């Protein structure tokens, strides 16, 4: 019997992103960093392979040892959506959730009429080309990946990557395409992601306006949530500025200990 912290990585990354944070996990909690489906060399998804959020949740559940008495979810971006869906599995003993910019474009798009003009325009601009979600022949290819990588980083990021890094991204491009589809079409309304457990929501000051709005709306339906905004950080802060993100997770663990 034990408590587990399940660290769920984001699109196009891997368990390596959590390495700077693992040593700070409380002693009574065991940290697990599973690889999402479609990222391991022996588990690549061939183009055309169907995949849905329920498949990812089932995969993550399979990583949780029998006898786990408490589950703490730590996740980033797409991993945040997977963690939220996982937390809705009533048989799991979820004790706390820490999320850095969970991505739920589907409910944001559904709430388009209630968004501020800035957020609404940014969402519309991202999805104005339906091929980004619907063109299975091109989804996950180099052109698609360039748009995805540059959106969450800065223009020119893809071009600056090494050929090896681009090759590795294209190896998992189909799964990345499926993940973007999931956050854009499968996420439920924000009200469905209301929980009673301690919740920390973090976003970067320099992230996109839709990403910040997703955090704000999740906080609205979770009044117990602690919201932290990191000065100077963007969407990929977990990967590029772990030293800035780390204190937010430390405060999350400390709040549980002091509760």
N, C-alpha and C positions, 0 to 999 in steps of 0.2 A: 504494500500500500504506500503511495507516495503522491506528491504534488508535482505536476509537470508544467513547464513553460514551453509552449509550442510556438516557435518562431517561423512565420510564413513569409517567404520572400516574394518579391514583386516580379512583374513581367520583364523578361530579358536579363534577369540577374541569377542569383542562386543562393544557397545557404551561406556562402562565403561572406555575404554582405553583413551577416550578424556577428562575425568574429569579434569585433571590438566591444560588443555588448555582453558577451556571455559570462565573463568573469564577475560581473556585477550581480548575477542572478543570486537571490538569497540562498543560503546554504541548504535549507530544507526543500528547495525546489530544484528539480532536475531539468536542465535545458535540453530541448530537442530541436534540431534544425533539419527537418526533412526537405528533400528536393521535390518540388512540384512535379506533377505528371508532365511528361514530354520534354524534360530537360536532361535527364541522365542519358549518357551515350547508349545504354541498352534499352532505353524507353522513349526514343524519339518517335513522334507522331508523323506518319507519312501524310503528305498532302492529300486532302480529301477525307481524312479520318474525322468523324464527328466527335465532338466533345462538348460537354455542358458543365454548368456549375455543380450539379449534383455529383458528377464524376469526380471533380476535384475534392469535394467534401468527403466522399467515400474514401478516396485515397488518403486524405489527412486523418480521418478516423482510424484507418488501418495502422497508422503510425503511433497511435496512443496505446501504451501498454495496458493490459488488463490489470485491474486493481488500482488504477489511478483514482485517487480520492479528491483531487482538485486540479483544475485545468486553467492555466493562465495563457491568454492568447496575445501574441505580439506580432504585428504585421505591418506591411507597407504596401500602399497603392492597390494593385489587383489583389495582393495577399490580404489586404484589409477587407475586401468584399468576401473572399473565401472564408476569412475568420468570422465575419459577421454571420454568414450563412451557417458555418459550423456551430456557432454559439446558439443558433436556434434549434439545434438538435437536443431535444428535451432530456435525453438520457445521459448527456454529458455533464459532469460536475464543474461547470464553468465558474471560476471564482473572480476573475478580473480580465479586463481587456485594455490593451494599449495599442493605439493605431496611429501611424504617421500617414496622413493624407489618404485615407481609404477612398477608392475611386468608385463612384456610383453614378455614372452618367445617365442611366435609364430613368431613375426618379427625377433627376434634375431636368431632363428633357421633357418629362411629363408635366413638370411644374413651370414650364417656360413662361406662362402668362404672369406668374407671380415673381419672376426674377427681376432684378434691377436691370436697367437698359444695358449696362456694361457686361454683366454676366450673360444675359440673354444673347447679346451680340457675339460674345466669345464662343458660346455653345453652338450657335447657328453657324458660325464660321468653320468650326471644327467638323461639323457634320453636313456641310453644304454639298459635298461630293458623296453621293450614296455608294460609290464604288469602294470607298474606304472600308465599309462594313460588308458589302455584298459581293464584291468581285473575288470569288474564290480562286480564280486563275492567277490573280496578282497579289492577293492577300499574303503578306509575309515575305514578299520578294524584296529585292534591294531598294526599289523605289518606295515601296510601302514602308519599309523599315526606316528609310531616311526621314520620311514625314513623321513617323512615330517618335523616333529618337530625338529629332530636332524639336518636336513639340514639347516634350517633357524636360529638355535641357535648354539649349540655345541653338539658333540657326547655325549650321556649319559643323555641329558636333559629329554627325555621321561622317562627313567628309574628312574630318580630322582623325577618325579612328584608324587603327592599323588594319591591314588586309586580313590578318588573322582574326581580329576581333569582329570584322564584318562577316567573315566566313562562319565564325561560331554563331553569330546572330542569325544568319540565314539557315543554319542547321535546325534552329528551334523556331524559325519564322512562322511556320504554320500554327504552332501552339500559341505564339504571341498574338497572331491574328485572331485565334479563337478567344483568347483572354480579353482582347479589346471588344470583341463582339459581346462577351458575357457582361462586362461592366456597362455596356451601352444598351443592352436589350434584356438581360435576365435579372438585374437587381430589382428588388421589390421597392415599394414606396418607403420613404424614410421612416414612417410610423411603424413599419414592421421590424425595424431594428432598434426597438426600445428594450432596454434591459434594466435589471435591478442591481447588477453587480457594479463594483467600482470600474470606471471607464476614464481613460486618458486619451484625449484627441489632440494631435499635434499637427501644425502646418507651418510651412515656411513663409516668412514675410514676403518673399519674392516669388512665390508660386503663382500659378495661373488663377484668375478670378473664379473659374468654376471649381477648382480644387478647394479653395478657401470656403466657398459657399457650401460644398458638400460637408465640410467639417461643421460649419455653422448650423446646418439643418439637422445633422445628427445630434448635435448638442441640444437643439431645441426639444427633441423627443427623449433626451436623456438628461434631465435636470441635474443629476448627480455627477455629470461629466466634468472633468478638469480639462480646460482648453488652454493649450500653450502655443504661442506664436513665436517662432525663432527668428530673431533679427538677422537679415542677410541671407537666410537659407531659401532654397528652392525645393522643388518636388523631390529631387534626388539627394536631399540633405543626409538621409540615412547612409548613403553610399559615399558622398563627397565631403561631408562635414560631420562624421560620427562624434567628434569631440563636442560639438554643439548640441547634438541630439541626446547624447548619453545622459546628461543631468535630468532630462525629462523622464527617462525610464527609471533612473535612480529615485526620483521623487515618487514615482508610481509605486515602486517596491516599498519605499519607506512609509507611504500612506497606508499600505496594507498591513505593515507591521504594527503601526500605531493605532490602527482602527480598533 
